[in-house]
Amino acid sequence: MLRGKTIVLGVTGGIAVYKAVELLRLLTKAGAAVHVVMTRGATEFVTPLTFQTLSGNPVHLELFNLISEQHIGHISLAERADLFVIAPATANFIGKIANGIADDLLTTTVMATRAPVLIAPAMNVHMYQNPIYRENEEKLKRHGYLIVPPASGMLACGYQGEGKLPEPELLLEEALAALTPKKLAGTRILVTAGPTQEEIDPVRFVSNHSSGKMGYAIARQARLRGAQVTLVTGPCAIAPPYGVEVVRVQSAAAMREAVLARLDQIDVVVKAAAVADYRPKVRAGQKVKKGAEEIVIELEKNPDILGELGRLKGKQVLVGFAAETDDLVANAKAKLTRKNLDLIVANDVSQEGAGFNVDTNIAKLLFADGRLEDVPLTGKQELAGIILDRIEQLRKAG
């Protein structure tokens, strides 16, 4: 994800420094070359050796160090960085940067860089709410600095409220977003994902094996590219991606209602959900007791959400999915035409690595103009990126 990128991780003095250690591990695992700059206060909480061991690079501490200056220097470090991440960032550090004070290695290097700067504040709740601090943060935002809002909860000082450093996984996600070109900025995308559940009684339902991973991957990658994303999701056991609007539904009828209510505000719809085709005609109000050797459950058709979207769409780009077990291309072509889609993503779920509940997929992309593109076995995150690339092309073509 970050292979070939150079990240400078700035660490200032606060109890949350321990989370910066895990963030460093995640950044390096994602392929980034990470150089750590610590303030003197940060070294009181975690030793530089910890960061040096995990990064594989010397930790930078002093502004005036003839040996380190000879090799890299704060100006060189500022110029070679693709991204600066300051986590945790104290009120003191933020105040200095906001007012142009550069009196140590970290502030000097940040002031000298032209790379994006991602700042994750962490402090006492009253410091965070202090109007002087708020003015400093707003000033940085106006100048293009990226701020990750702190989390709320029990703080190390014993107070409850805003001021916690977000979890390292979220900070990694924000680092990825900062480095991802915003090709979808200003685009409003609605993604559906997961299965639907059609209740038989209060404890049983009809559903399918969809995990939601493909739809969640598309929502995540679209957000990283700057899109405003709404994720309408059936019941899933995975966490939704950060930074998207999540609308949780259970049944096909509820998914239809959620999608149609937002359609006129949307530029792109990606229907990745595996909507149950049928639902019980009658839902029992009480649990059906086990008794007879056989029972018959009469089913009726669910609404065809994708077909309805195809009839209603104006200038929106509409993308569907086809999960098949035979005649993949023929069935996908028929669905593409029948439902008035711009693009359909077809996969044979009987193939190893392309079915439900896995992190990979094998797909064929079929377009309304007759083009067909094969995508060999790849991760669902990577496939999501390919799909969004094609959506960008369709939008440009008008």
For each residue, the residues with C-beta under 8 A, 3 or more apart:
1: 30 31 176
2: 5 7 27 30 31 32 175 176 179
3: 30 31 32
4: 31
5: 2 31 32 33 82 83 179
6: 32 33 34 35 80 81 82 83
7: 2 27 32 33 34 35 81 82 83 84 85 175
8: 34 35 36 37 77 78 81 83 84 85 109 113 115
9: 20 23 24 27 34 35 36 37 51 55 85 87
10: 36 37 38 39 84 85 86 87 89 93 106 109 110
11: 17 20 36 37 38 39 42 46 51 86 87 88
12: 39 41 42 86 88 89 90 92 93 106
13: 17 39 40 41 42 43 44 45 90
14: 17 41 42 45 88 90 122 123 165
15: 18 45 156
16: 19 20 87 88 122 156 164 165
17: 11 13 14 20 21 42 45 46 88
18: 15 21 22 45 46
19: 16 22 23 87 88 165 167 168 171
20: 9 11 16 17 23 24 46 51 87 88 168
21: 17 18 24 25 46 50 51 54
22: 18 19 25 26 168
23: 9 19 20 26 27 85 87 168 171 172
24: 9 20 21 27 28 34 36 51 54 55
25: 21 22 28 29 54 168
26: 22 23 29 30 168 169 172
27: 2 7 9 23 24 30 32 34 85 172 175
28: 24 25 31 32 34 54 55 56
29: 25 26
30: 1 2 3 26 27 172 176
31: 1 2 3 4 5 28
32: 2 3 5 6 7 27 28
33: 5 6 7 57
34: 6 7 8 9 24 27 28 55 57
35: 6 7 8 9 55 57 60 72 77 81
36: 8 9 10 11 24 48 51 52 55 57 59 60
37: 8 9 10 11 59 60 61 77 105 106 109
38: 10 11 42 43 48 51 59 60 61 106
39: 10 11 12 13 42 43 93 104 105 106
40: 13 43 44 61 104
41: 12 13 14 44 45 90
42: 11 12 13 14 17 38 39 45 46
43: 13 38 39 40 46 47 48 61
44: 13 40 41
45: 13 14 15 17 18 41 42
46: 11 17 18 20 21 42 43 50 51
47: 43 50
48: 36 38 43 51 52 59 61
49: 52 53 59
50: 21 46 47 53 54
51: 9 11 20 21 24 36 38 46 48 54 55 59
52: 36 48 49 55 56 57 58 59
53: 49 50 56
54: 21 24 25 28 50 51
55: 9 24 28 34 35 36 51 52 59
56: 28 52 53
57: 33 34 35 36 52
58: 52 68
59: 36 37 38 48 49 51 52 55
60: 35 36 37 38 68 72 74 77 105
61: 37 38 40 43 48 65 105
62: 65 68 105
63: 74 104 105 108
64: 69
65: 61 62 68 69
66: 69 70
67: 70 71
68: 58 60 62 65 71 72 73
69: 64 65 66 72 73 74
70: 66 67 73
71: 67 68
72: 35 60 68 69 76 77
73: 68 69 70 76 77
74: 60 63 69 77 78 105 108 109 112
75: 78 79 109 112
76: 72 73 79 80
77: 8 35 37 60 72 73 74 80 81 109
78: 8 74 75 81 109 110 112 113 114 115
79: 75 76 112 113 114
80: 6 76 77
81: 6 7 8 35 77 78 84 113 115
82: 5 6 7 115 179
83: 5 6 7 8 115 116 117 118 175 178 179
84: 7 8 10 81 109 110 113 115 116 117 118
85: 7 8 9 10 23 27 118 120 171 175
86: 10 11 12 89 93 106 110 117 118 119 120
87: 9 10 11 16 19 20 23 118 119 120 122 148 165 171
88: 11 12 14 16 17 19 20 120 121 122 165
89: 10 12 86 93 94 119 120 121 122
90: 12 13 14 41 93 94 121 122 123
91: 94 95 121 123 127 128 130 133 136
92: 12 95 96
93: 10 12 39 86 89 90 96 97 106 107
94: 89 90 91 97 98 119 121 133 136 137 140
95: 91 92 98 99 101 132 133 136
96: 92 93 99 101 102 103 107
97: 93 94 100 101 107 110 111 140 145
98: 94 95 135 136 137 139 140
99: 95 96 136
100: 97 111
101: 95 96 97 107
102: 96 107 108 110 111 112
103: 96 107 108
104: 39 40 63 107 108
105: 37 39 60 61 62 63 74 108 109
106: 10 12 37 38 39 86 93 109 110
107: 93 96 97 101 102 103 104 110 111
108: 63 74 102 103 104 105 111 112
109: 8 10 37 74 75 77 78 84 105 106 112 113
110: 10 78 84 86 97 102 106 107 113 117
111: 97 100 102 107 108
112: 74 75 78 79 102 108 109
113: 8 78 79 81 84 109 110 117
114: 78 79
115: 8 78 81 82 83 84
116: 83 84 144 146 178 179
117: 83 84 86 110 113 145 146
118: 83 84 85 86 87 145 146 148 171 174 175 178
119: 86 87 89 94 140 145 146 147 148
120: 85 86 87 88 89 147 148 150 165 166 171 174
121: 88 89 90 91 94 128 137 147 148 149 150 163
122: 14 16 87 88 89 90 150 163 164 165
123: 14 90 91 127 128 133 150 163
124: 127 128 155 157 159 163
125: 128 129 155 159 160 161 162 163
126: 129 130 159
127: 91 123 124 130 133 163
128: 91 121 123 124 125 133 150 161 162 163
129: 125 126 133 134 161 162
130: 91 126 127 133 134
131: 134 135
132: 95 135 136
133: 91 94 95 123 127 128 129 130 136 137
134: 129 130 131 137 138
135: 98 131 132 138 139
136: 91 94 95 98 99 132 133 139 140
137: 94 98 121 133 134 140 141 147
138: 134 135 141 142
139: 98 135 136 142 143
140: 94 97 98 119 136 137 143 145 147
141: 137 138 144 145 147
142: 138 139
143: 139 140
144: 116 141
145: 97 117 118 119 140 141
146: 116 117 118 119 174 178
147: 119 120 121 137 140 141
148: 87 118 119 120 121 166 170 171 174
149: 121 162 166
150: 120 121 122 123 128 162 163 164 165 166
151: 162 164 165 166 167
152: 160 161 162 163 164
153: 160 164
154: 158 159 160
155: 124 125 158 159 160 161 163 164
156: 15 16
157: 124
158: 154 155
159: 124 125 126 154 155 163
160: 125 152 153 154 155
161: 125 128 129 152 155
162: 125 128 129 149 150 151 152
163: 121 122 123 124 125 127 128 150 152 155 159
164: 16 122 150 151 152 153 155
165: 14 16 19 87 88 120 122 150 151 171
166: 120 148 149 150 151 170 171
167: 19 151 170 171
168: 19 20 22 23 25 26 171 172
169: 26 172 173
170: 148 166 167 173 174 242
171: 19 23 85 87 118 120 148 165 166 167 168 174 175
172: 23 26 27 30 168 169 175 176
173: 169 170 176 177 224 241 242 243
174: 118 120 146 148 170 171 177 178 242
175: 2 7 27 83 85 118 171 172 178 179
176: 1 2 30 172 173 179 180 224
177: 173 174 180 223 224 243
178: 83 116 118 146 174 175
179: 2 5 82 83 116 175 176
180: 176 177 224 225 226
181: 225
182: 185 225 226
183: 225 226 392
184: 187 189 222 225 226 227 388 392
185: 182 225 226 227
186: 226 228
187: 184 222 226 227 228 267 268 395
188: 227 228 230 265 266 267 268
189: 184 219 222 227 228 229 230 266 267 268 269 270
190: 229 230 231 232 259 262 263 266 268 269 270
191: 215 218 219 222 229 230 231 232 269 270 272
192: 215 231 232 233 255 259 269 270 271 272 273 275 305
193: 212 214 215 216 218 219 231 232 233 234 236 272 273
194: 210 211 212 215 233 234 235 236 273 274
195: 207 208 209 210 212 234 235 236 273 274 275 276
196: 207 234 249 250 251 252 254 255 273 274 275 276 302
197: 205 206 207 234 235 250 251 276
198: 205 206 207 251 252 276 278 279 280 302
199: 202 204 205 250 251 280 283
200: 204 205 206 280 283 284 288 297
201: 204 283 284 285 286 287 288
202: 199 284 285 286 287
203: 287
204: 199 200 201 287 288
205: 197 198 199 200
206: 197 198 200 276 278 279 280 299
207: 195 196 197 198 276
208: 195 274 276 356
209: 195 274 355 356 357
210: 194 195 234 273 274 356
211: 194 236 237 238 356 357
212: 193 194 195 215 216 233 234 236 238 273
213: 216 217 238 357 358 359 380
214: 193 217 218 272 321 361 380 383 384
215: 191 192 193 194 212 218 219 231 233 270 272 273
216: 193 212 213 219 220 231 233 236 238 240 241
217: 213 214 220 221 380 381 383 384
218: 191 193 214 215 221 222 270 272 384 387 388
219: 189 191 193 215 216 222 223 229 231 240 241 244
220: 216 217 223 224 241 242 244 381 384
221: 217 218 224 225 381 384 385 388
222: 184 187 189 191 218 219 225 227 229 384 388
223: 177 219 220 226 227 229 241 242 243 244
224: 173 176 177 180 220 221
225: 180 181 182 183 184 185 221 222 388
226: 180 182 183 184 185 186 187 223
227: 184 185 187 188 189 222 223 268
228: 186 187 188 189
229: 189 190 191 219 222 223 241 243 244 245
230: 188 189 190 191 244 245 247 262 266
231: 190 191 192 193 215 216 219 240 241 244 245 246 247
232: 190 191 192 193 247 249 255 258 259 273
233: 192 193 194 212 215 216 236 240 246 247 248 249 273
234: 193 194 195 196 197 210 212 249 250 255 273 274 275
235: 194 195 197 248 250
236: 193 194 195 211 212 216 233 240
237: 211
238: 211 212 213 216
239:
240: 216 219 231 233 236 244 246
241: 173 216 219 220 223 229 231 244
242: 170 173 174 220 223
243: 173 177 223 229
244: 219 220 223 229 230 231 240 241
245: 229 230 231
246: 231 233 240
247: 230 231 232 233 258
248: 233 235
249: 196 232 233 234 254 255 257 258
250: 196 197 199 234 235 254
251: 196 197 198 199 254 255 279
252: 196 198 255 256 275 276 279 302 303 305
253: 256 257 279 302 303
254: 196 249 250 251 257 258
255: 192 196 232 234 249 251 252 258 259 273 275 305
256: 252 253 259 260 303 305 308
257: 249 253 254 260 261
258: 232 247 249 254 255 261 262
259: 190 192 232 255 256 262 263 269 305 309
260: 256 257 263 308 312
261: 257 258
262: 190 230 258 259 265 266
263: 190 259 260 266 269 309 312 316
264:
265: 188 262
266: 188 189 190 230 262 263 269 316
267: 187 188 189 315 316 317 395
268: 187 188 189 190 227 316 317 318 319 391 395
269: 189 190 191 192 259 263 266 309 313 316 317 318 319
270: 189 190 191 192 215 218 319 387 391
271: 192 305 306 309 318 319 320 321
272: 191 192 193 214 215 218 321 345
273: 192 193 194 195 196 210 212 215 232 233 234 255
274: 194 195 196 208 209 210 234 321 323 356
275: 192 195 196 234 252 255 302 305 306
276: 195 196 197 198 206 207 208 252 279 302
277: 301 302
278: 198 206 299 300 301 302
279: 198 206 251 252 253 276 299 300 302
280: 198 199 200 206 283 297 298 299 300
281: 298 299 300
282: 298
283: 199 200 201 280
284: 200 201 202 287 288
285: 201 202
286: 201 202
287: 201 202 203 204 284
288: 200 201 204 284 295
289:
290:
291:
292: 295
293:
294:
295: 288 292
296:
297: 200 280
298: 280 281 282
299: 206 278 279 280 281
300: 278 279 280 281
301: 277 278 304
302: 196 198 252 253 275 276 277 278 279
303: 252 253 256 308
304: 301 307 308 339
305: 192 252 255 256 259 271 275 308 309
306: 271 275 309 310 318 320 339 341
307: 304 310 311 338 339
308: 256 260 303 304 305 311 312
309: 259 263 269 271 305 306 312 313 318 339
310: 306 307 313 318 338 339 340 341
311: 307 308 340
312: 260 263 308 309
313: 269 309 310 316 318 340
314:
315: 267
316: 263 266 267 268 269 313
317: 267 268 269 342 343 391 394 395
318: 268 269 271 306 309 310 313 339 340 341 342 343
319: 268 269 270 271 341 342 343 344 345 387 391
320: 271 306 335 336 339 341 343 344 345
321: 214 271 272 274 344 345 346 347
322: 328 331 332 335 344 345 346 347
323: 274 347 349 356
324: 327 328 331 332 346 347 348 349
325: 348 349 350
326: 331 348
327: 324 330 331
328: 322 324 331 332 346 347 348 364
329: 332 333 346 364 366 372
330: 327 333 334
331: 322 324 326 327 328 334 335 346
332: 322 324 328 329 335 336 344 346 364 366
333: 329 330 336 337 366
334: 330 331 337 338
335: 320 322 331 332 338 339 341 344
336: 320 332 333 339 341 343 344 366 368
337: 333 334 340
338: 307 310 334 335
339: 304 306 307 309 310 318 320 335 336
340: 310 311 313 318 337
341: 306 310 318 319 320 335 336 344 368
342: 317 318 319 367 368 394
343: 317 318 319 320 336 365 366 367 368 387 390 391 394
344: 319 320 321 322 332 335 336 341 365 366
345: 272 319 320 321 322 363 364 365 383 387
346: 321 322 324 328 329 331 332 363 364 365 366
347: 321 322 323 324 328 351 354 361 362 363 364
348: 324 325 326 328 351 354 362
349: 323 324 325 354 355 356
350: 325 355
351: 347 348 354 355 362
352: 355
353: 358 360 361 362 377
354: 347 348 349 351 358 360 361 362 363 377
355: 209 349 350 351 352 358
356: 208 209 210 211 274 323 349
357: 209 211 213
358: 213 353 354 355 361
359: 213 379 380
360: 353 354 377 378 379 380
361: 214 347 353 354 358 375 377 378 379 380 383
362: 347 348 351 353 354 375 376 377 378
363: 345 346 347 354 374 375 383
364: 328 329 332 345 346 347 372 373 374 375
365: 343 344 345 346 371 372 373 374 375 386 387 390
366: 329 332 333 336 343 344 346 371 372
367: 342 343 370 371 372 373 390 394
368: 336 341 342 343
369:
370: 367
371: 365 366 367
372: 329 364 365 366 367
373: 364 365 367 390
374: 363 364 365
375: 361 362 363 364 365 378 383 386
376: 362
377: 353 354 360 361 362
378: 360 361 362 375 382 383 386
379: 359 360 361 382 383
380: 213 214 217 359 360 361 383 384
381: 217 220 221 384 385
382: 378 379 385 386
383: 214 217 345 361 363 375 378 379 380 386 387
384: 214 217 218 220 221 222 380 381 387 388
385: 221 381 382 388 389
386: 365 375 378 382 383 389 390
387: 218 270 319 343 345 365 383 384 390 391
388: 184 218 221 222 225 384 385 391 392
389: 385 386 392 393
390: 343 365 367 373 386 387 393 394
391: 268 270 317 319 343 387 388 394 395
392: 183 184 388 389 395 396
393: 389 390 396 397
394: 317 342 343 367 390 391 397
395: 187 267 268 317 391 392 398
396: 392 393
397: 393 394
398: 395
